[in-house]
Amino acid sequence: MKSSDKLIVMNWKCNPSSVSESLGLASVSDAENVVVCPPAAFLDAVGKKVKAASLGAQDGYWSEGPWTGEYSFRQLRSVGVKYAIIGHSERRLIFGETSESVSQKAAGALAAGVSPMVCVGERKRASLSSAIKNVISELEASLAGIPKSKAGKIILVYEPIWAISTTPGGARNASLAEMEPVMAAMAEKFKGLFGMKAKVLYGGSVNPENAGIYAGCPSVQGVLVGGASIDKKKAAAVIRLIKAK
């Protein structure tokens, strides 16, 4: 895959604190094949700011209704959201989100015309074989009930939780030998389920120090960037490194 086709997803999480700061962050990430995912409060403002980048949501709900505090994918689509992160490790670990709810959200996103970026990953790395087994099991459950006719818009994200800096005990960067076989297995499973190729992204403390290494890996078709996405210099550097490969 050419570097120009690789997707760079900037997940700002619950940052920054103001609209003006969010617009400043958006300006450095406003490039082709970049998806900017600000907090829901700033989606409309950021969506109007970016010209080349696409707008993404950090989560969403599968329908309208009596769901206080939620945002449906149809509502998100109405303000320009094209992508949504679903099943992020923080949603699973901190907020108790299950693979069943992830599959419901993925289906809801697809029905609304939003591309779901479905995240899966193991908490600990005991062995490569156990990691593949656990990730594939989670992936299959997270895609349960998705019709083949809609599957082409799904993007997969491999998140080895043990390699995420905000996870207790995390921040040990995954080597290519540790992550590439898992991502290849994810792509193979997706093809078995839906009969088509999948775009698989890597998300595990991606930063300027390792972005170039991951971008050079054939199995990596893009990256999900967390902490580095809210630092202007780091965000710009990651984009530059990914596009250079």
Rosetta silent file (secondary structure, phi, psi, omega in degrees, C-alpha in Angstrom):
SEQUENCE: MKSSDKLIVMNWKCNPSSVSESLGLASVSDAENVVVCPPAAFLDAVGKKVKAASLGAQDGYWSEGPWTGEYSFRQLRSVGVKYAIIGHSERRLIFGETSESVSQKAAGALAAGVSPMVCVGERKRASLSSAIKNVISELEASLAGIPKSKAGKIILVYEPIWAISTTPGGARNASLAEMEPVMAAMAEKFKGLFGMKAKVLYGGSVNPENAGIYAGCPSVQGVLVGGASIDKKKAAAVIRLIKAK
SCORE:     score description
SCORE:     0.000 S_00000001
   1 L     0.000  133.116  177.652    0.000    0.000    0.000 S_00000001
   2 L   -67.937  149.257  179.636    1.268    3.449   -0.928 S_00000001
   3 H   -58.438  -32.441 -178.233    1.883    5.887    1.927 S_00000001
   4 H   -67.086  -18.277 -179.587   -0.675    8.220    0.376 S_00000001
   5 H   -94.936   -8.339 -177.355   -3.371    5.570    0.939 S_00000001
   6 L   -76.552  139.050 -176.530   -2.598    4.947    4.610 S_00000001
   7 E   -93.099  133.556  179.159   -5.122    6.294    7.088 S_00000001
   8 E  -117.889  111.631 -175.906   -3.953    8.401   10.037 S_00000001
   9 E  -105.130  120.288 -179.180   -6.552    8.680   12.802 S_00000001
  10 E   -99.764  104.309 -179.115   -6.028   11.359   15.438 S_00000001
  11 E   -97.476  101.477 -177.264   -7.882   10.427   18.633 S_00000001
  12 L   -75.231  -11.381 -176.832   -7.827   13.462   20.910 S_00000001
  13 L    55.760 -139.515 -177.697   -9.727   11.595   23.651 S_00000001
  14 L   -93.298   58.299 -179.862  -11.034   14.054   26.294 S_00000001
  15 L  -144.286  155.858   -7.158   -8.773   16.886   25.132 S_00000001
  16 L   -87.185 -154.987 -174.022   -8.306   19.858   24.779 S_00000001
  17 L   -96.981  -13.415 -174.170  -10.204   22.237   27.077 S_00000001
  18 L  -144.728  162.489  177.754  -11.571   24.814   24.639 S_00000001
  19 H   -62.184  -43.156 -177.680  -12.841   25.357   21.124 S_00000001
  20 H   -61.344  -40.343  177.512   -9.925   27.647   20.291 S_00000001
  21 H   -65.563  -39.182 -178.893   -7.403   24.968   21.307 S_00000001
  22 H   -65.362  -36.111  178.603   -9.246   22.375   19.275 S_00000001
  23 H   -68.426  -34.715  176.518   -9.105   24.563   16.184 S_00000001
  24 H   -66.023  -41.703  177.389   -5.361   24.972   16.632 S_00000001
  25 H   -65.475  -40.328 -178.779   -4.899   21.212   16.845 S_00000001
  26 H   -61.689  -36.124 -176.234   -7.125   20.699   13.820 S_00000001
  27 H   -63.434  -34.794 -178.347   -5.010   23.028   11.712 S_00000001
  28 H   -81.691  -14.831 -179.997   -1.847   20.898   12.068 S_00000001
  29 L  -107.855   10.012 -176.556   -3.695   17.675   11.228 S_00000001
  30 L   -82.269   83.634 -177.834   -5.638   19.017    8.270 S_00000001
  31 L  -144.472  160.226  178.408   -4.271   16.746    5.546 S_00000001
  32 L   -59.545  143.392  179.346   -5.503   14.116    3.100 S_00000001
  33 L    62.982   22.693  171.452   -6.140   10.655    4.578 S_00000001
  34 E  -109.575  136.749  174.745   -6.171   12.059    8.108 S_00000001
  35 E  -114.597  118.143 -179.883   -9.213   11.552   10.333 S_00000001
  36 E   -96.500  123.627 -176.961   -9.513   14.049   13.184 S_00000001
  37 E  -118.218   85.616  179.064  -11.519   12.736   16.153 S_00000001
  38 L   -82.952  171.156  172.022  -12.179   15.547   18.650 S_00000001
  39 L   -59.251  154.340 -176.615  -14.454   15.322   21.693 S_00000001
  40 H   -55.518  -33.379 -177.356  -18.144   15.452   20.762 S_00000001
  41 H   -63.301  -23.721 -175.831  -18.430   19.028   22.091 S_00000001
  42 H  -109.069    5.701 -176.104  -16.026   20.252   19.391 S_00000001
  43 H   -57.879  -48.144 -176.065  -17.166   18.155   16.432 S_00000001
  44 H   -63.706  -45.715 -178.657  -19.133   20.890   14.712 S_00000001
  45 H   -64.652  -44.119 -179.408  -16.411   23.535   15.109 S_00000001
  46 H   -68.353  -38.534  178.558  -13.620   21.214   13.990 S_00000001
  47 H   -59.936  -34.850  178.262  -15.698   19.921   11.096 S_00000001
  48 H   -78.184  -21.585 -177.491  -16.056   23.471    9.792 S_00000001
  49 H   -81.310  -45.388 -173.422  -12.323   24.127   10.281 S_00000001
  50 L   -76.749  145.263 -179.861  -10.767   21.208    8.426 S_00000001
  51 L  -115.472  -42.938 -177.804  -10.681   21.184    4.635 S_00000001
  52 L   -95.758  -37.076 -178.884   -8.555   18.161    3.651 S_00000001
  53 L   -74.399  160.495  175.337   -8.955   15.932    6.721 S_00000001
  54 E   -99.998  158.488 -179.745  -12.104   13.951    7.515 S_00000001
  55 E   -97.453  133.095  178.359  -14.136   14.238   10.693 S_00000001
  56 E  -128.222  152.872  175.853  -14.378   11.301   13.061 S_00000001
  57 E  -104.299  155.488 -179.260  -16.218   10.618   16.313 S_00000001
  58 L   -87.203   -9.942 -178.952  -14.728    8.834   19.314 S_00000001
  59 L  -173.215 -174.549  176.724  -17.873    6.800   19.922 S_00000001
  60 L   177.435  171.139  179.397  -21.570    6.782   19.150 S_00000001
  61 E  -121.125  151.582 -169.014  -24.860    5.029   19.892 S_00000001
  62 L   -78.188  -11.195  179.510  -26.792    2.823   17.516 S_00000001
  63 L  -156.482  163.539  170.853  -30.159    4.623   17.712 S_00000001
  64 L   -80.404  159.512  178.391  -32.007    7.673   18.905 S_00000001
  65 L   151.780 -162.050 -176.842  -34.129    7.280   22.016 S_00000001
  66 L   -80.404   63.252 -177.128  -34.107    7.623   25.802 S_00000001
  67 L  -120.467   79.521 -175.091  -30.324    7.385   26.079 S_00000001
  68 L   -55.392  130.026  177.691  -29.226   10.363   28.164 S_00000001
  69 L    86.732   -3.560 -178.146  -25.773   11.600   27.263 S_00000001
  70 L   -96.605  165.052  176.651  -25.457    9.556   24.062 S_00000001
  71 L  -130.777  123.332 -179.711  -25.103   10.648   20.421 S_00000001
  72 E   -77.262  159.589  179.653  -26.562    8.521   17.645 S_00000001
  73 H   -68.400  -30.312  175.942  -24.612    7.864   14.483 S_00000001
  74 H   -67.066  -37.941  176.087  -27.292    9.554   12.418 S_00000001
  75 H   -65.218  -43.337  179.609  -26.883   12.675   14.563 S_00000001
  76 H   -63.732  -41.531  179.441  -23.114   12.480   14.181 S_00000001
  77 H   -62.294  -32.583 -177.209  -23.418   12.025   10.426 S_00000001
  78 H   -67.803  -19.585  177.242  -25.585   15.147   10.250 S_00000001
  79 L  -104.131   14.895  172.817  -22.656   17.289   11.474 S_00000001
  80 L   100.534    5.213  179.695  -20.226   15.788    8.969 S_00000001
  81 E   -69.754  128.492  179.116  -18.838   12.747   10.794 S_00000001
  82 E  -110.047  -22.829 -178.226  -17.593   10.116    8.336 S_00000001
  83 E  -131.777  156.887  174.938  -15.764    7.767   10.704 S_00000001
  84 E  -145.755  132.388  174.145  -16.249    6.580   14.283 S_00000001
  85 E   -77.445  127.812 -178.031  -13.913    4.805   16.693 S_00000001
  86 E  -130.669  131.791  178.151  -15.812    1.878   18.196 S_00000001
  87 L    76.091   25.591  177.119  -14.710   -0.460   20.981 S_00000001
  88 L   -55.340  148.354 -176.188  -11.596    1.496   21.932 S_00000001
  89 H   -55.543  -34.612  178.912   -9.697   -0.179   24.759 S_00000001
  90 H   -68.521  -35.158  176.514  -10.596    2.658   27.137 S_00000001
  91 H   -66.743  -39.043 -179.448  -14.287    2.173   26.376 S_00000001
  92 H   -72.869  -45.554 -173.842  -13.937   -1.535   27.060 S_00000001
  93 H   -77.877  -43.353 -173.427  -11.710   -1.306   30.162 S_00000001
  94 H   -89.535  -38.968 -174.887  -13.045    1.814   31.873 S_00000001
  95 H  -105.154    5.075  173.364  -16.670    1.929   30.779 S_00000001
  96 L    70.806   25.026 -179.564  -17.338   -1.799   30.552 S_00000001
  97 L   -70.232  137.436 -178.008  -18.202   -1.885   26.879 S_00000001
  98 L  -104.791  165.309  176.498  -18.642   -5.418   25.557 S_00000001
  99 H   -63.703  -29.757  177.103  -18.070   -6.934   22.148 S_00000001
 100 H   -63.202  -45.255  179.235  -21.859   -7.344   21.887 S_00000001
 101 H   -69.950  -31.778  176.826  -22.386   -3.593   22.240 S_00000001
 102 H   -62.599  -42.920  179.533  -19.496   -2.968   19.843 S_00000001
 103 H   -65.456  -36.590  177.065  -21.234   -5.074   17.187 S_00000001
 104 H   -65.658  -41.591  179.031  -24.481   -3.158   17.744 S_00000001
 105 H   -67.179  -40.687  178.585  -22.657    0.133   17.401 S_00000001
 106 H   -60.453  -43.511  178.550  -20.830   -1.020   14.280 S_00000001
 107 H   -64.667  -40.448  178.799  -24.136   -2.000   12.699 S_00000001
 108 H   -65.257  -39.270  178.350  -25.685    1.334   13.736 S_00000001
 109 H   -63.856  -46.904 -179.536  -22.775    3.276   12.277 S_00000001
 110 H   -61.444  -39.983  179.219  -22.985    1.432    8.975 S_00000001
 111 H   -64.245  -28.026 -178.858  -26.740    2.011    8.769 S_00000001
 112 L   -91.599   -1.821 -179.046  -26.122    5.743    9.215 S_00000001
 113 L    84.898   20.412  178.674  -23.393    5.874    6.560 S_00000001
 114 L  -106.737  134.430  179.006  -20.524    6.176    9.045 S_00000001
 115 E   -80.761  116.489  179.444  -17.440    3.953    8.701 S_00000001
 116 E   -81.230  132.139  174.368  -16.803    2.135   11.997 S_00000001
 117 E  -102.361   95.243 -170.314  -13.189    1.747   13.094 S_00000001
 118 E   -86.633  119.080 -175.971  -13.538   -1.357   15.246 S_00000001
 119 E   -96.858  134.945  173.974  -10.819   -1.775   17.879 S_00000001
 120 E  -140.528  156.190  178.751   -9.687   -5.116   19.309 S_00000001
 121 L   172.503  152.700 -177.793   -6.643   -6.168   21.304 S_00000001
 122 L   -87.529  149.242 -178.843   -5.353   -8.346   24.109 S_00000001
 123 L   -75.614  -40.308 -179.320   -4.687   -7.010   27.610 S_00000001
 124 L  -131.251  153.136  178.225   -1.529   -9.002   28.239 S_00000001
 125 L  -107.852   98.491  176.038    0.921  -10.772   25.966 S_00000001
 126 L   -85.420  -45.452  177.503    1.555  -14.265   27.257 S_00000001
 127 L  -157.032  162.540  179.588    2.453  -15.701   23.858 S_00000001
 128 H   -64.635  -42.078 -178.569    1.870  -14.875   20.219 S_00000001
 129 H   -63.651  -40.148  179.629   -0.489  -17.806   19.726 S_00000001
 130 H   -70.090  -34.727  177.740   -2.635  -16.833   22.711 S_00000001
 131 H   -63.302  -46.904  179.481   -2.712  -13.226   21.535 S_00000001
 132 H   -61.336  -44.253 -179.700   -3.940  -14.227   18.096 S_00000001
 133 H   -60.145  -46.564 -177.526   -6.560  -16.544   19.588 S_00000001
 134 H   -68.394  -41.934 -178.428   -7.894  -13.871   21.959 S_00000001
 135 H   -67.324  -42.189 -179.876   -7.894  -11.068   19.402 S_00000001
 136 H   -66.192  -37.508  176.935   -9.631  -13.141   16.731 S_00000001
 137 H   -62.863  -44.175  178.881  -12.274  -14.241   19.237 S_00000001
 138 H   -66.951  -38.843  179.010  -12.910  -10.609   20.208 S_00000001
 139 H   -63.180  -45.644 -179.188  -12.955   -9.544   16.570 S_00000001
 140 H   -61.522  -42.825  178.862  -15.501  -12.177   15.606 S_00000001
 141 H   -67.729  -32.735 -177.835  -17.793  -11.194   18.490 S_00000001
 142 H   -76.253  -15.211  179.529  -17.401   -7.501   17.676 S_00000001
 143 L  -112.431    8.562 -178.157  -18.535   -8.060   14.084 S_00000001
 144 L   -59.781  133.236  175.643  -21.368  -10.484   14.821 S_00000001
 145 L    84.207   -0.963  178.913  -24.495   -9.774   12.808 S_00000001
 146 L   -75.591  125.451  179.393  -22.862   -7.369   10.360 S_00000001
 147 L   -71.292  144.248 -179.796  -24.282   -7.967    6.857 S_00000001
 148 L   -59.212  -31.333 -177.697  -21.766   -8.698    4.102 S_00000001
 149 L   -65.348  -20.106 -178.156  -23.303   -5.946    1.998 S_00000001
 150 L  -105.128  -12.651 -168.884  -22.125   -3.346    4.545 S_00000001
 151 H   -64.764  -21.171 -177.553  -18.773   -4.837    5.579 S_00000001
 152 H   -63.123  -18.834 -179.254  -16.747   -2.974    2.976 S_00000001
 153 H   -93.625   -2.047 -179.145  -16.876    0.215    5.047 S_00000001
 154 L   -78.460  138.364  173.221  -15.455   -1.414    8.197 S_00000001
 155 E  -118.741  134.563  179.577  -11.925   -0.550    9.304 S_00000001
 156 E   -99.767  145.991  177.420  -10.133   -2.737   11.840 S_00000001
 157 E  -130.404  124.364  175.230   -7.773   -1.443   14.516 S_00000001
 158 E   -93.885  118.380  179.631   -5.337   -3.610   16.446 S_00000001
 159 L  -118.857   92.680  172.993   -4.762   -2.193   19.935 S_00000001
 160 L   -71.448  107.992 -170.703   -2.358   -4.255   22.054 S_00000001
 161 H   -61.373  -31.228  179.519   -3.444   -2.838   25.392 S_00000001
 162 H   -68.296  -10.968 -179.167   -0.115   -3.650   27.025 S_00000001
 163 H  -106.277    9.232 -178.035    1.557   -1.254   24.588 S_00000001
 164 L   -96.884  128.454 -171.647   -0.653    1.765   25.319 S_00000001
 165 L   -63.476  -29.361 -178.021    1.005    4.462   27.405 S_00000001
 166 L   -85.482   -2.314  178.088   -2.142    5.391   29.362 S_00000001
 167 L   -91.175  131.521  179.156   -2.684    1.784   30.450 S_00000001
 168 L   -52.977  125.309 -179.581   -1.113    0.836   33.823 S_00000001
 169 L    82.951    1.445 -177.556    2.045   -1.096   33.046 S_00000001
 170 L   -87.639 -157.980  176.323    1.770   -0.222   29.370 S_00000001
 171 L    80.306    8.181  170.944    3.891    1.913   27.059 S_00000001
 172 L   -86.956  109.657 -175.910    6.257   -0.863   25.966 S_00000001
 173 L   -56.223  136.117  177.231    6.199   -0.386   22.231 S_00000001
 174 L   -75.114  135.519  176.160    5.148   -3.466   20.319 S_00000001
 175 L   -80.139  164.154  178.056    7.783   -4.797   17.938 S_00000001
 176 H   -60.994  -36.556 -179.876    6.916   -5.706   14.368 S_00000001
 177 H   -66.207  -26.933 -179.397    7.355   -9.371   15.250 S_00000001
 178 H   -84.245  -32.888 -173.292    4.770   -8.988   18.028 S_00000001
 179 H  -103.948  -30.145 -175.779    2.123   -7.077   16.120 S_00000001
 180 H   -62.716  -43.692  179.131    2.385   -7.984   12.440 S_00000001
 181 H   -62.914  -33.262  179.078    1.233  -11.640   12.791 S_00000001
 182 H   -68.513  -43.702  179.636   -1.805  -10.530   14.798 S_00000001
 183 H   -65.111  -37.489  176.992   -2.778   -7.938   12.214 S_00000001
 184 H   -64.641  -39.519  178.609   -2.331  -10.491    9.422 S_00000001
 185 H   -66.539  -37.039  176.878   -4.589  -12.911   11.317 S_00000001
 186 H   -62.251  -44.570  179.774   -7.205  -10.169   11.721 S_00000001
 187 H   -63.858  -40.634  179.769   -7.186   -9.513    7.977 S_00000001
 188 H   -65.280  -40.830  178.930   -7.454  -13.229    7.240 S_00000001
 189 H   -64.881  -42.089  179.937  -10.394  -13.612    9.649 S_00000001
 190 H   -61.944  -42.942  178.854  -12.191  -10.646    8.122 S_00000001
 191 H   -63.685  -37.463  177.759  -11.765  -12.112    4.649 S_00000001
 192 H   -66.128  -35.038 -179.019  -13.131  -15.420    5.892 S_00000001
 193 H   -77.027  -39.993 -170.136  -16.185  -13.726    7.396 S_00000001
 194 H  -121.555   -5.300  177.353  -17.003  -11.325    4.594 S_00000001
 195 L    71.639   27.503 -179.703  -15.062  -12.453    1.535 S_00000001
 196 L  -149.874  162.120  178.071  -13.136   -9.218    1.156 S_00000001
 197 L   -73.542  152.687  177.972   -9.930   -7.528    2.213 S_00000001
 198 L  -116.983  147.313  169.849   -9.870   -5.372    5.332 S_00000001
 199 E   -88.024  121.696 -176.718   -7.989   -2.184    6.071 S_00000001
 200 E  -116.186  122.908  179.116   -6.155   -2.839    9.349 S_00000001
 201 E  -102.147  159.353  175.154   -4.698   -0.002   11.418 S_00000001
 202 E  -112.108  134.102  177.150   -2.265   -0.168   14.307 S_00000001
 203 L  -137.315  106.305  179.187   -2.875    1.696   17.558 S_00000001
 204 L  -167.074   79.832 -178.547   -0.454    1.360   20.445 S_00000001
 205 L    55.739   49.207  176.503    1.324    4.535   21.601 S_00000001
 206 L   -70.976  130.039 -176.987    2.145    5.646   18.055 S_00000001
 207 L  -150.000  177.108 -178.684    4.533    8.612   18.204 S_00000001
 208 L   -61.127  -22.901 -178.826    7.307   10.276   16.171 S_00000001
 209 L   -75.624  -28.043 -176.241    9.844    7.762   17.488 S_00000001
 210 L  -121.560   -7.235 -175.618    8.053    4.696   16.097 S_00000001
 211 H   -58.353  -41.775 -179.433    5.637    5.955   13.415 S_00000001
 212 H   -64.555  -35.893  179.246    8.141    5.463   10.629 S_00000001
 213 H   -66.623  -48.052 -179.010    8.828    1.887   11.718 S_00000001
 214 H   -66.688  -37.140 -178.599    5.150    0.960   11.818 S_00000001
 215 H   -65.052  -26.501  179.967    4.429    2.739    8.547 S_00000001
 216 L   -82.168   -3.296 -179.214    7.038    0.605    6.819 S_00000001
 217 L   -84.734  125.243 -177.257    5.262   -2.613    7.847 S_00000001
 218 L   -57.777  -30.776 -178.549    3.211   -4.136    4.969 S_00000001
 219 L   -77.143  -16.958 -177.811    0.409   -5.215    7.328 S_00000001
 220 L   -89.374  112.003 -178.565   -0.046   -1.691    8.689 S_00000001
 221 L  -104.689   15.608  178.095   -2.482    0.222    6.507 S_00000001
 222 E   158.045  176.113 -178.321   -2.710    3.151    8.851 S_00000001
 223 E  -136.395  150.803  171.650   -2.373    4.175   12.487 S_00000001
 224 E  -107.345  115.975 -173.958   -4.555    5.264   15.380 S_00000001
 225 E  -105.092  128.934 -180.000   -2.701    8.008   17.259 S_00000001
 226 L  -102.199  -98.327 -174.347   -3.556    8.876   20.869 S_00000001
 227 H   -54.783  -39.538 -178.459   -1.346   11.071   23.072 S_00000001
 228 H   -66.787  -19.480 -176.526    0.806   12.364   20.215 S_00000001
 229 H   -72.455  -17.876 -178.983   -2.305   13.677   18.433 S_00000001
 230 H  -103.792   11.291  172.804   -2.796   16.481   20.973 S_00000001
 231 L  -113.409  117.157 -172.533    0.775   17.762   20.695 S_00000001
 232 H   -56.644  -45.747 -177.826    1.092   19.949   17.600 S_00000001
 233 H   -66.910  -41.909 -179.509    4.730   19.116   16.889 S_00000001
 234 H   -69.160  -40.613  179.519    4.267   15.400   17.463 S_00000001
 235 H   -61.107  -46.230  179.491    1.065   15.249   15.429 S_00000001
 236 H   -63.195  -38.911 -179.481    2.715   16.976   12.485 S_00000001
 237 H   -66.621  -42.461  178.815    5.748   14.693   12.753 S_00000001
 238 H   -61.305  -45.650  179.364    3.640   11.503   12.785 S_00000001
 239 H   -59.956  -44.703 -179.403    1.730   12.633    9.698 S_00000001
 240 H   -63.044  -42.861 -177.893    4.948   13.473    7.913 S_00000001
 241 H   -67.860  -40.804  179.294    6.572   10.136    8.803 S_00000001
 242 H   -65.135  -43.908 -177.469    3.565    8.054    7.755 S_00000001
 243 H   -72.123  -18.599 -178.751    3.228    9.843    4.431 S_00000001
 244 H   -79.542  -17.713 -176.042    6.957    9.507    3.744 S_00000001
 245 L   -83.144    0.000    0.000    6.857    5.694    3.695 S_00000001
